[in-house]
Amino acid sequence: MAGAKPSIAIRGAGIVGLWQALALARAGHAVTIYERSAAPFADACSPYAGAMLAPRCEEESAEAIIRELGLRSIGLWRDTYPGTKVKGSLVVAPPRDQTLLDRFARMTRGSERLDAEALKALEPDLGERFPSALYYPGEAHLAPDDALDFLLRAAKDAGARFIFGASERPDGADLIIDCRGLAARDDLPTLRGVRGERIVVRARDVVLARPVRLLHPRFPLYAVPWGNGLFMIGATVVESEETGPVSVRSALELLSAAYALDPAFGEAEIVKLGAGARPAFPDNRPRIIPRKGYIYVNGLYRHGFLLAPVLAELVATFIATGDTHSEVFVADPAQR
Ligand SMILES: Cc1cc2nc3c(=O)[nH]c(=O)nc-3n(C[C@H](O)[C@H](O)[C@H](O)COP(=O)(O)OP(=O)(O)OC[C@H]3O[C@@H](n4cnc5c(N)ncnc54)[C@H](O)[C@@H]3O)c2cc1C
């Protein structure tokens, strides 16, 4: 595809479609993005995200490729979005469950073990309650609503055209990039949804500068500080595509774990409860699937914010040079 820049239609304006639009518009393509919902993000999984950029912590349950791609993505976020906070992340466990910390450290790379004093220096409230912690410097986080709005504006400023309320396959572009998330299951039958429930609270008395994961044999949880007193408490991982209301059991588990992390969450106001369905392939790895004049970018599972920038870069390189990344590009979605 070297030579004149092909015009591009993107289907879906979630985090994946927005990063594709921004990268390709900035690379000089004429880009139009078609979104099914009438209003931005009304029907997307993306607003439910944390949105932690945690390539090292995620390696506890994800393959090494997620870490490798994710570390590249953090730089792309930082160069693009001023709201990217690179303050590292922390992992703690109740005093009786310290073996969980040892296991987490073994399953991941790049952690520093902190004692209570060192933890207190980073997060004064946590140092009072937890005897030790794992610290992953270089990890990042952001507030998803603001980041999504920012990317939409940045893509427009770069020349991308947005059409909302448009669900048909577009005509006329040289190349279509399909970023429809779970809705692309009509073409990609191995795609499935993995329900994630989360609660957003406003807790004026909780002071955390960075995401914290609380390990627990039954209810692992994380809290992400979004700024202005808002925290996202998440998230369940349920093999279900339901995006209906949060169950009482999940709400109890999430809120109890938040209270265990910091009793000051007991005074928090609940701002939002909700669930999204993460688009995932059977091995929970992302895929770029080129077909004639059509490219699917999908299966970002728990890593949509983490991986969207680097997948946009990979697609832009593929369009410009034909180069592919052997672990991400596949001809057939059932293939790795
Ligand atoms: C509770 C929870 C917590 C999470 N936390 C994190 C986190 O901390 N870090 C992280 O990196 N990731 C996280 N994720 C994962 C992340 O949210 C997803 O991987 C990501 O949102 C997937 O983005 P997407 O753009 O593929 O899909 P979506 O956001 O669903 O976007 C797809 C878009 O396509 C549109 N569409 C559908 N059909 C059509 C059509 N026919 N024509 C045009 N448009 C169409 C939809 O309306 C939608 O807007 C979390 C997810 C959940 C649920």
The ligand as an SDF file (V2000), in Angstrom:
LIG
                    3D

 53 58  0  0  0  0  0  0  0  0999 V2000
  -14.9710   -2.5770   34.3230 C   0  0  0  0  0  0  0  0  0  0  0  0
  -13.8860   -2.4450   33.2820 C   0  0  0  0  0  0  0  0  0  0  0  0
  -12.6290   -1.9820   33.6520 C   0  0  0  0  0  0  0  0  0  0  0  0
  -11.6170   -1.8430   32.6900 C   0  0  0  0  0  0  0  0  0  0  0  0
  -10.4170   -1.3220   33.0720 N   0  0  0  0  0  0  0  0  0  0  0  0
   -9.4330   -1.1530   32.1490 C   0  0  0  0  0  0  0  0  0  0  0  0
   -8.1990   -0.5910   32.5230 C   0  0  0  0  0  0  0  0  0  0  0  0
   -7.9860   -0.2320   33.6900 O   0  0  0  0  0  0  0  0  0  0  0  0
   -7.2170   -0.4330   31.5680 N   0  0  0  0  0  0  0  0  0  0  0  0
   -7.4330   -0.8220   30.2660 C   0  0  0  0  0  0  0  0  0  0  0  0
   -6.5150   -0.6800   29.4490 O   0  0  0  0  0  0  0  0  0  0  0  0
   -8.6150   -1.3640   29.8830 N   0  0  0  0  0  0  0  0  0  0  0  0
   -9.6130   -1.5510   30.7890 C   0  0  0  0  0  0  0  0  0  0  0  0
  -10.8090   -2.1020   30.4220 N   0  0  0  0  0  0  0  0  0  0  0  0
  -10.9580   -2.6310   29.0620 C   0  0  0  0  0  0  0  0  0  0  0  0
  -11.3520   -1.5820   28.0450 C   0  0  0  0  0  0  0  0  0  0  0  0
  -12.4090   -0.8110   28.5430 O   0  0  0  0  0  0  0  0  0  0  0  0
  -11.7620   -2.2840   26.7380 C   0  0  0  0  0  0  0  0  0  0  0  0
  -10.7140   -3.1220   26.2860 O   0  0  0  0  0  0  0  0  0  0  0  0
  -12.0380   -1.2380   25.6490 C   0  0  0  0  0  0  0  0  0  0  0  0
  -13.0270   -0.3420   26.0870 O   0  0  0  0  0  0  0  0  0  0  0  0
  -12.4780   -1.8630   24.3270 C   0  0  0  0  0  0  0  0  0  0  0  0
  -12.5830   -0.7810   23.4330 O   0  0  0  0  0  0  0  0  0  0  0  0
  -13.1820   -0.8920   21.9700 P   0  0  0  0  0  0  0  0  0  0  0  0
  -12.9520    0.4220   21.3490 O   0  0  0  0  0  0  0  0  0  0  0  0
  -12.6620   -2.1380   21.3220 O   0  0  0  0  0  0  0  0  0  0  0  0
  -14.7370   -1.1580   22.1960 O   0  0  0  0  0  0  0  0  0  0  0  0
  -15.9030   -0.1370   22.5920 P   0  0  0  0  0  0  0  0  0  0  0  0
  -15.4650    0.8430   23.5940 O   0  0  0  0  0  0  0  0  0  0  0  0
  -17.0900   -0.9690   22.9330 O   0  0  0  0  0  0  0  0  0  0  0  0
  -16.1600    0.6700   21.2500 O   0  0  0  0  0  0  0  0  0  0  0  0
  -16.7980    0.0860   20.1420 C   0  0  0  0  0  0  0  0  0  0  0  0
  -17.6640    1.1380   19.4950 C   0  0  0  0  0  0  0  0  0  0  0  0
  -18.1790    0.6260   18.2640 O   0  0  0  0  0  0  0  0  0  0  0  0
  -19.5060    1.0890   18.1340 C   0  0  0  0  0  0  0  0  0  0  0  0
  -20.2020    0.2470   17.1600 N   0  0  0  0  0  0  0  0  0  0  0  0
  -20.7720   -0.9610   17.3440 C   0  0  0  0  0  0  0  0  0  0  0  0
  -21.3470   -1.4020   16.1950 N   0  0  0  0  0  0  0  0  0  0  0  0
  -21.1280   -0.4400   15.2720 C   0  0  0  0  0  0  0  0  0  0  0  0
  -21.4660   -0.2880   13.8840 C   0  0  0  0  0  0  0  0  0  0  0  0
  -22.1540   -1.2430   13.2360 N   0  0  0  0  0  0  0  0  0  0  0  0
  -21.0920    0.8140   13.2130 N   0  0  0  0  0  0  0  0  0  0  0  0
  -20.3940    1.8120   13.8760 C   0  0  0  0  0  0  0  0  0  0  0  0
  -20.0670    1.7350   15.2000 N   0  0  0  0  0  0  0  0  0  0  0  0
  -20.4130    0.6090   15.8660 C   0  0  0  0  0  0  0  0  0  0  0  0
  -20.0540    1.0160   19.5450 C   0  0  0  0  0  0  0  0  0  0  0  0
  -21.2060    1.8250   19.6880 O   0  0  0  0  0  0  0  0  0  0  0  0
  -18.8660    1.5300   20.3470 C   0  0  0  0  0  0  0  0  0  0  0  0
  -18.9100    2.9350   20.4950 O   0  0  0  0  0  0  0  0  0  0  0  0
  -11.8600   -2.2300   31.3490 C   0  0  0  0  0  0  0  0  0  0  0  0
  -13.1240   -2.6860   30.9740 C   0  0  0  0  0  0  0  0  0  0  0  0
  -14.1300   -2.7980   31.9310 C   0  0  0  0  0  0  0  0  0  0  0  0
  -15.4940   -3.2640   31.4980 C   0  0  0  0  0  0  0  0  0  0  0  0
  1  2  1  0
  2  3  1  0
  2 52  2  0
  3  4  2  0
  4  5  1  0
  4 50  1  0
  5  6  2  0
  6  7  1  0
  6 13  1  0
  7  8  2  0
  7  9  1  0
  9 10  1  0
 10 11  2  0
 10 12  1  0
 12 13  2  0
 13 14  1  0
 14 15  1  0
 14 50  1  0
 15 16  1  0
 16 17  1  0
 16 18  1  0
 18 19  1  0
 18 20  1  0
 20 21  1  0
 20 22  1  0
 22 23  1  0
 23 24  1  0
 24 25  2  0
 24 26  1  0
 24 27  1  0
 27 28  1  0
 28 29  2  0
 28 30  1  0
 28 31  1  0
 31 32  1  0
 32 33  1  0
 33 34  1  0
 33 48  1  0
 34 35  1  0
 35 36  1  0
 35 46  1  0
 36 37  1  0
 36 45  1  0
 37 38  2  0
 38 39  1  0
 39 40  1  0
 39 45  2  0
 40 41  1  0
 40 42  2  0
 42 43  1  0
 43 44  2  0
 44 45  1  0
 46 47  1  0
 46 48  1  0
 48 49  1  0
 50 51  2  0
 51 52  1  0
 52 53  1  0
M  END
$$$$
